[in-house]
Amino acid sequence: QVQLVESGGGLVQAGGSLRLSCVASGSIFRLNTMAWYRQAPGKQRELVADITQNGRTNYVDSVKGRFTVSRDNAKNTVYLQMNSLKPEDTAVYYCHLGATMSPYWGQGTQVTVSS
């Protein structure tokens, strides 16, 4: 059974930084792409960034240059470093393991950016 546990969310002023972490149980972590999604109130969940098992990264245009996704396979952990945060980054952030239709999601962590 795969479990994903996020941490690191919170309230921050615009321009500030947060680092999200997601720890995965099980041995399949290192074999899979990991991704961060977010969902703001009244909006659809969107892909923020992902990282393949080989370290190749991909970002949605709105966070390029501000967010960095990384992973530590020895710790079964994926990170999302978020800098220069904007109010529009406010959302619940979820980590996801595997292909797009994989059922493995974390419980989410709230990020709130005040103006």
GIPEQUI-V846431 format. One record per pair of residues at least 6 apart in sequence whose C-alpha atoms are under 8 Angstrom apart, sorted by the first residue. I is the first residue (numbers start at 1). GAP is how many residues later the second one is. D is the distance in Angstrom with one decimal. If there is no record, write none. Layout:
i->I gap->GAP d->D
i->I gap->GAP d->D
This chain:
i->1 gap->24 d->7.8
i->1 gap->25 d->7.1
i->2 gap->22 d->6.9
i->2 gap->23 d->5.5
i->2 gap->24 d->5.8
i->2 gap->102 d->6.9
i->3 gap->21 d->5.6
i->3 gap->22 d->5.3
i->3 gap->23 d->7.7
i->3 gap->101 d->7.3
i->3 gap->102 d->7.7
i->3 gap->103 d->7.1
i->4 gap->18 d->6.3
i->4 gap->19 d->5.6
i->4 gap->20 d->4.6
i->4 gap->21 d->6.6
i->4 gap->91 d->7.2
i->4 gap->92 d->7.7
i->4 gap->100 d->7.4
i->4 gap->101 d->6.3
i->4 gap->102 d->4.6
i->4 gap->103 d->7.5
i->5 gap->17 d->5.3
i->5 gap->18 d->5.3
i->5 gap->19 d->6.6
i->5 gap->101 d->5.4
i->5 gap->102 d->6.7
i->5 gap->103 d->8.0
i->6 gap->14 d->7.0
i->6 gap->15 d->5.5
i->6 gap->16 d->4.2
i->6 gap->17 d->6.6
i->6 gap->88 d->7.3
i->6 gap->89 d->7.0
i->6 gap->100 d->6.3
i->6 gap->101 d->7.0
i->6 gap->102 d->6.3
i->6 gap->103 d->6.2
i->7 gap->13 d->5.7
i->7 gap->14 d->5.3
i->7 gap->15 d->6.5
i->7 gap->102 d->6.3
i->8 gap->10 d->6.9
i->8 gap->11 d->5.8
i->8 gap->12 d->4.5
i->8 gap->13 d->6.2
i->8 gap->101 d->7.3
i->9 gap->9 d->7.0
i->9 gap->10 d->7.5
i->9 gap->11 d->6.2
i->9 gap->100 d->5.3
i->9 gap->101 d->5.3
i->9 gap->102 d->5.0
i->9 gap->103 d->8.0
i->10 gap->8 d->7.9
i->10 gap->99 d->8.0
i->10 gap->100 d->6.1
i->10 gap->101 d->5.1
i->10 gap->102 d->6.1
i->11 gap->100 d->6.2
i->11 gap->101 d->4.7
i->11 gap->102 d->5.9
i->11 gap->103 d->7.3
i->12 gap->6 d->7.8
i->12 gap->99 d->7.9
i->12 gap->100 d->6.3
i->12 gap->101 d->5.0
i->12 gap->102 d->6.3
i->13 gap->72 d->7.7
i->13 gap->100 d->5.4
i->13 gap->101 d->4.8
i->13 gap->102 d->6.2
i->14 gap->70 d->7.0
i->14 gap->71 d->5.3
i->14 gap->72 d->5.0
i->14 gap->73 d->6.3
i->14 gap->99 d->5.7
i->14 gap->100 d->5.7
i->14 gap->101 d->5.3
i->15 gap->68 d->7.0
i->15 gap->69 d->4.2
i->15 gap->70 d->4.9
i->15 gap->71 d->6.4
i->16 gap->67 d->6.2
i->16 gap->68 d->5.5
i->16 gap->69 d->5.5
i->17 gap->64 d->7.5
i->17 gap->65 d->5.4
i->17 gap->66 d->4.4
i->17 gap->67 d->6.2
i->17 gap->68 d->6.2
i->18 gap->63 d->6.2
i->18 gap->64 d->5.3
i->18 gap->65 d->6.8
i->19 gap->60 d->6.8
i->19 gap->61 d->5.6
i->19 gap->62 d->4.4
i->19 gap->63 d->5.9
i->20 gap->59 d->5.5
i->20 gap->60 d->5.0
i->20 gap->61 d->6.4
i->20 gap->62 d->7.9
i->21 gap->56 d->6.7
i->21 gap->57 d->5.8
i->21 gap->58 d->4.5
i->21 gap->59 d->6.5
i->22 gap->55 d->5.4
i->22 gap->56 d->5.3
i->22 gap->57 d->6.4
i->22 gap->73 d->6.5
i->22 gap->84 d->7.8
i->23 gap->52 d->7.6
i->23 gap->53 d->5.7
i->23 gap->54 d->4.5
i->23 gap->55 d->6.7
i->24 gap->52 d->5.4
i->24 gap->53 d->6.3
i->25 gap->51 d->7.2
i->29 gap->44 d->7.1
i->29 gap->47 d->5.9
i->29 gap->68 d->7.4
i->30 gap->23 d->5.9
i->30 gap->43 d->5.5
i->30 gap->46 d->7.1
i->31 gap->22 d->5.7
i->32 gap->20 d->6.5
i->32 gap->21 d->5.4
i->32 gap->65 d->6.5
i->32 gap->66 d->5.1
i->32 gap->67 d->7.7
i->33 gap->17 d->6.9
i->33 gap->18 d->5.6
i->33 gap->19 d->4.1
i->33 gap->20 d->5.4
i->33 gap->64 d->6.2
i->33 gap->65 d->5.2
i->33 gap->66 d->6.9
i->34 gap->16 d->5.6
i->34 gap->17 d->5.5
i->34 gap->18 d->6.4
i->34 gap->19 d->7.8
i->34 gap->44 d->7.1
i->34 gap->61 d->7.2
i->34 gap->62 d->5.8
i->34 gap->63 d->4.8
i->34 gap->64 d->6.2
i->35 gap->12 d->7.4
i->35 gap->13 d->7.5
i->35 gap->14 d->5.7
i->35 gap->15 d->4.0
i->35 gap->16 d->6.3
i->35 gap->60 d->5.6
i->35 gap->61 d->5.1
i->35 gap->62 d->6.5
i->36 gap->11 d->6.3
i->36 gap->12 d->5.5
i->36 gap->13 d->5.4
i->36 gap->14 d->6.2
i->36 gap->44 d->7.6
i->36 gap->57 d->6.7
i->36 gap->58 d->5.6
i->36 gap->59 d->4.5
i->36 gap->60 d->6.2
i->37 gap->8 d->6.5
i->37 gap->9 d->5.4
i->37 gap->10 d->4.4
i->37 gap->11 d->5.1
i->37 gap->12 d->7.1
i->37 gap->56 d->5.7
i->37 gap->57 d->5.1
i->37 gap->58 d->6.2
i->37 gap->59 d->7.4
i->38 gap->7 d->5.5
i->38 gap->8 d->5.5
i->38 gap->9 d->6.6
i->38 gap->10 d->6.6
i->38 gap->53 d->5.8
i->38 gap->54 d->5.4
i->38 gap->55 d->4.3
i->38 gap->56 d->5.9
i->39 gap->6 d->4.3
i->39 gap->7 d->6.4
i->39 gap->52 d->5.2
i->39 gap->53 d->5.3
i->39 gap->54 d->6.6
i->40 gap->50 d->6.5
i->40 gap->51 d->4.2
i->40 gap->52 d->6.4
i->41 gap->50 d->7.1
i->47 gap->12 d->7.9
i->47 gap->13 d->6.8
i->48 gap->11 d->5.8
i->48 gap->12 d->5.3
i->48 gap->15 d->7.3
i->49 gap->8 d->7.1
i->49 gap->9 d->5.4
i->49 gap->10 d->4.3
i->49 gap->11 d->6.3
i->49 gap->20 d->6.6
i->50 gap->7 d->5.6
i->50 gap->8 d->5.3
i->50 gap->9 d->6.7
i->50 gap->19 d->6.8
i->51 gap->6 d->4.4
i->51 gap->7 d->6.6
i->51 gap->18 d->6.8
i->51 gap->19 d->6.9
i->51 gap->20 d->7.7
i->55 gap->15 d->7.5
i->55 gap->16 d->7.6
i->57 gap->12 d->7.1
i->66 gap->16 d->6.1
i->66 gap->17 d->5.1
i->66 gap->18 d->6.0
i->66 gap->19 d->7.7
i->67 gap->13 d->6.7
i->67 gap->14 d->5.5
i->67 gap->15 d->4.5
i->67 gap->16 d->6.0
i->68 gap->11 d->8.0
i->68 gap->12 d->5.7
i->68 gap->13 d->5.1
i->68 gap->14 d->6.6
i->69 gap->9 d->7.3
i->69 gap->10 d->5.6
i->69 gap->11 d->4.6
i->69 gap->12 d->6.4
i->70 gap->8 d->5.8
i->70 gap->9 d->5.2
i->70 gap->10 d->6.6
i->71 gap->6 d->5.7
i->71 gap->7 d->4.2
i->71 gap->8 d->6.0
i->72 gap->6 d->6.3
i->85 gap->28 d->6.8
i->86 gap->27 d->6.1
i->86 gap->28 d->7.8
i->86 gap->29 d->7.6
i->87 gap->25 d->7.3
i->87 gap->26 d->4.7
i->87 gap->27 d->5.7
i->87 gap->28 d->6.0
i->88 gap->25 d->7.6
i->89 gap->22 d->7.6
i->89 gap->23 d->7.5
i->89 gap->24 d->6.7
i->90 gap->20 d->7.8
i->90 gap->21 d->5.4
i->90 gap->22 d->4.6
i->90 gap->23 d->5.5
i->91 gap->19 d->6.1
i->91 gap->20 d->5.5
i->91 gap->21 d->6.6
i->92 gap->16 d->5.8
i->92 gap->17 d->5.4
i->92 gap->18 d->4.4
i->92 gap->19 d->6.0
i->93 gap->15 d->5.3
i->93 gap->16 d->5.3
i->93 gap->17 d->6.2
i->93 gap->18 d->7.0
i->94 gap->11 d->6.8
i->94 gap->12 d->5.7
i->94 gap->13 d->6.7
i->94 gap->14 d->4.4
i->94 gap->15 d->6.6
i->95 gap->10 d->5.9
i->95 gap->11 d->5.4
i->95 gap->13 d->7.2
i->96 gap->6 d->8.0
i->96 gap->8 d->5.8
i->96 gap->9 d->4.7
i->96 gap->10 d->6.5
i->97 gap->7 d->5.5
i->97 gap->8 d->6.7
i->98 gap->6 d->7.3
